[in-house]
Amino acid sequence: MLIGHFAISALLNRYLKVELPITTAGGIFPDIVDKTLCQGLHITPSGRMYSHTLVSLFVTTVFIDRFMGHRKAVGWGLGYLAHLIADTGGFV
């Protein structure tokens, strides 16, 4: 659930002192991409496909690090990783 991913980003911000906007963006990015491909464009059979992988986490975090800096990449990566972990248990 999207609200749960926002809450996890807020917790990361509070306890790990990462930047909230980039952490939140990383935390909802997998759903934005995969849910759009599945439910919006009807290209993929599931809402957890390409962006819900460790490869996508790595590639996007390296991209953020390269173009936005290391501090933002840490926030993005933690938000993204938290999203993937939260999705493994079902409801967030």
N, C-alpha and C positions, 0 to 999 in steps of 0.2 A: 504494500500500500504506500502510496506517495507520501502521505503524512509521516509515516515511520521513517522514510529516508530523509525527510527534512529534519526530523527530531534527532536522528543519528548525526547528521551534519552539525546541528547545534551543540550536541554533546562533545563532538570532536573539537569544535571551536572553544568550548568552555574549558575542557580539561587538557587538551594538547596545544591550545593557543594557535591553531591554524586559522588562516583567513576564512571567514564565513562564506563570502560570495563564491569563491573558487571551490571551496569544499562542497558547498551545496550543488554547484554546477556539476562537479565530478560525481556527486552522489545521485543525481537524477539523470545524468547523461545516458547510461545504458538503457533506461526505460524510454527516454525520448527517441532514441534511434530505433530500438527493436520494436517498441509498440507502434511506432509510425510505420515501419516496414510491414508489420503484421496486420494491424487493425485499420490503419489509414490507407495504405497502398496495396494491401493484400499480396505482397511479394513473398513473404515468408510464412511458414505454417504455425510459427510460435512467436510469442512476445518475448522470448528469451533465447536469442540466437547469437548473432555476431558480436554484439557489444557486451554480452554477458560472458566473456571469456577473459582469461588471464593475458592472452595475446593482445587483445584490445586495450586492456588496462595498461600494459607495458608500452604499446605504441603511442597511445594518447598522452601518457605521462611524459614520455620522452619528448613528444611534440611540444607540450606545455613548457617543459624545462628549457627546451631550445629557444622558444620564442617569447616566453613570459617570465622566465627566471626560475631559480631553484625553489625559492620559498613558495611560490604559487604551485609548482609541480608537486611539492610535498602535500599541500592541501588537497589538490586534485586527486593525487594517488590515494591518499587516505580515505577521502570521500568515496571514490570509486570502489576501493577494496571493501569498505564497510558496506556498500550497496551489494556487492557480490556475496559477502558473508551473510548479510541479512536475508538475501533471497534463498539461501540454501535451506532455511528452516521453514519455509512456507510463508505465513503471515508475518509482517513486520510490526 
